[in-house]
Amino acid sequence: MPTKPTGRPRGRPKGSKNIPPVDVFVADSLANSLPIPVLPSKPKRGSGPWAGKSREERSAYGRALRAKVAPENCRGGKKPGVPAAYTKAQWEIHVAMQKPFIAKVLKKLADNDRLPDDPMAVEALEQTMLILRSQVPSKEKLTAARLLLDFTTAKPAATVEQAVRTAEDYLDELSEDEEYP
């Protein structure tokens, strides 16, 4: 009884009985082969102003484009720590506006002896307050707030009063509750 067709051939393909071994085929093809001609590659087709230009022409064209861009529209050159919502000029204005507020807060913290002794730590707290007062995502604001609270406020003391009672105290309490004759 024939089996159902499964979609894949079974056994050896038809006409494959008289195929010479692979090593004979490879040796014969290497002995009788002609050199393979190398065809020249087609030039890449493209569109736009860069198409069909050499490397030097593309470089000169790019320099000309960069020269046309106004410096106030260029976002390059921002120092690390400037949020993405600000340009360099906007960030400098924001920092100048926030300096008096930050100085006032730091003075209050210093009066209450809550500032760290290390000047670099104080500078880090200034930057943290600057992040809190700027337009950054709420996740970054929460991280900055946690950092500020960790280093400027005391952790609440976990007071657990344990009453250590001895056996004698327990017996004394029992004897006070009941009257013995």
C-alpha positions as MATLAB code, in Angstrom:
seq = 'MPTKPTGRPRGRPKGSKNIPPVDVFVADSLANSLPIPVLPSKPKRGSGPWAGKSREERSAYGRALRAKVAPENCRGGKKPGVPAAYTKAQWEIHVAMQKPFIAKVLKKLADNDRLPDDPMAVEALEQTMLILRSQVPSKEKLTAARLLLDFTTAKPAATVEQAVRTAEDYLDELSEDEEYP';
ca = [
       0.000    0.000    0.000;
       1.532    3.388   -0.972;
       2.195    5.942    1.723;
       0.591    9.316    1.796;
       2.574   12.104    0.148;
       4.063   14.264    2.868;
       5.365   17.035    0.686;
       9.023   16.049    0.972;
      10.768   13.545   -1.237;
      11.886   10.260    0.212;
      15.064    8.472   -0.682;
      17.378    9.312   -3.538;
      16.153   11.750   -6.219;
      15.441   10.317   -9.681;
      18.456   10.133  -11.988;
      21.012   10.297   -9.198;
      22.247    6.708   -9.491;
      24.985    7.355  -12.039;
      26.486   10.552  -10.594;
      30.276   10.324  -10.212;
      31.733   10.861   -6.727;
      32.320   14.464   -5.674;
      36.130   14.262   -5.552;
      36.243   13.101   -9.179;
      33.945   15.927  -10.190;
      36.013   18.568   -8.352;
      39.323   17.288   -9.741;
      37.917   17.227  -13.296;
      36.449   20.729  -13.026;
      39.709   22.169  -11.661;
      41.774   20.567  -14.429;
      39.544   21.680  -17.292;
      38.274   25.014  -15.987;
      38.883   28.346  -17.589;
      39.555   31.402  -15.464;
      36.340   32.960  -14.238;
      35.920   36.405  -15.749;
      35.435   39.203  -13.196;
      32.620   41.409  -14.316;
      32.856   45.108  -13.490;
      30.360   46.133  -10.828;
      27.602   48.469  -11.813;
      27.896   51.976  -10.458;
      25.470   52.520   -7.589;
      22.428   54.417   -8.560;
      21.100   56.943   -6.147;
      19.051   60.038   -5.982;
      19.551   63.374   -4.379;
      22.454   65.766   -4.252;
      25.018   63.094   -3.284;
      24.343   60.805   -6.260;
      26.995   60.508   -8.903;
      29.652   62.465   -6.980;
      33.123   61.364   -6.032;
      34.344   61.227   -2.457;
      36.021   64.651   -2.681;
      32.940   66.239   -4.247;
      30.689   64.788   -1.520;
      33.044   66.065    1.165;
      33.094   69.558   -0.319;
      29.306   69.537   -0.644;
      28.901   68.507    3.015;
      31.245   71.296    4.168;
      29.226   73.809    2.162;
      25.991   72.592    3.759;
      27.438   72.820    7.283;
      28.628   76.371    6.591;
      25.067   77.411    5.682;
      23.608   76.262    9.029;
      23.215   79.120   11.498;
      25.124   78.549   14.746;
      22.051   79.186   16.936;
      20.230   76.326   15.179;
      23.076   73.906   15.731;
      22.597   71.713   18.817;
      26.116   70.353   18.737;
      28.591   71.201   21.425;
      26.260   70.769   24.394;
      28.108   69.702   27.461;
      27.005   66.556   29.274;
      24.164   67.114   31.690;
      22.190   69.526   29.528;
      18.687   68.056   29.174;
      17.357   67.326   25.701;
      14.514   69.842   26.151;
      16.975   72.757   26.200;
      19.353   74.292   23.729;
      22.707   75.443   25.062;
      21.576   79.067   25.333;
      18.280   78.135   27.024;
      20.107   75.970   29.545;
      22.515   78.801   30.435;
      19.558   81.147   31.021;
      17.829   78.511   33.171;
      20.967   77.953   35.258;
      21.376   81.717   35.792;
      17.757   81.993   36.941;
      18.050   79.074   39.384;
      21.388   80.066   40.999;
      19.852   82.400   43.675;
      17.268   79.812   44.710;
      19.855   77.045   44.961;
      22.209   79.282   46.949;
      19.384   80.078   49.394;
      18.539   76.389   49.887;
      22.202   75.461   50.373;
      22.596   78.246   52.940;
      19.615   76.899   54.916;
      21.047   73.392   54.774;
      24.421   74.674   55.959;
      22.768   76.523   58.867;
      21.099   73.276   59.945;
      24.368   71.302   59.557;
      22.910   69.059   56.877;
      25.456   69.708   54.129;
      28.261   67.212   53.557;
      31.834   68.310   54.276;
      33.140   67.419   50.828;
      32.943   70.359   48.349;
      32.416   67.956   45.459;
      29.381   66.528   47.259;
      27.995   70.044   47.658;
      28.497   70.638   43.936;
      26.676   67.377   43.204;
      23.781   68.559   45.379;
      23.698   71.842   43.413;
      23.406   69.909   40.159;
      20.713   67.713   41.692;
      18.663   70.759   42.675;
      19.162   72.166   39.181;
      17.727   68.957   37.716;
      14.763   69.173   40.087;
      14.010   72.702   38.874;
      14.276   71.932   35.140;
      12.050   70.309   32.506;
      13.247   66.735   32.600;
      11.217   63.504   32.668;
       9.567   62.683   35.975;
      11.724   59.568   36.404;
      14.864   61.717   36.476;
      13.201   64.190   38.851;
      12.274   61.386   41.252;
      15.818   60.029   41.159;
      17.208   63.489   41.889;
      14.728   64.027   44.730;
      15.646   60.698   46.306;
      19.336   61.546   46.066;
      18.769   64.950   47.639;
      16.731   63.516   50.508;
      19.192   60.692   51.145;
      22.090   63.062   51.655;
      20.424   66.000   53.399;
      17.841   64.532   55.765;
      18.276   62.096   58.591;
      16.673   58.724   58.254;
      13.852   58.155   60.725;
      15.054   56.196   63.691;
      13.375   52.863   64.040;
      12.762   52.652   67.762;
      11.540   49.372   69.057;
      10.990   49.171   72.761;
      11.486   45.700   73.951;
      10.348   44.968   77.412;
      12.730   42.424   78.837;
      10.965   40.666   81.586;
      12.506   38.202   83.878;
      10.736   35.308   85.486;
      10.748   37.075   88.868;
       8.972   40.118   87.379;
       6.365   37.841   85.870;
       5.775   36.109   89.194;
       5.527   39.455   90.965;
       2.853   40.598   88.503;
       0.896   37.405   89.035;
       1.094   37.743   92.798;
      -0.202   41.331   92.665;
      -3.227   40.389   90.577;
      -4.467   37.635   92.860;
      -4.849   37.873   96.541;
      -3.445   35.043   98.579;
      -4.670   34.410  102.151;
];
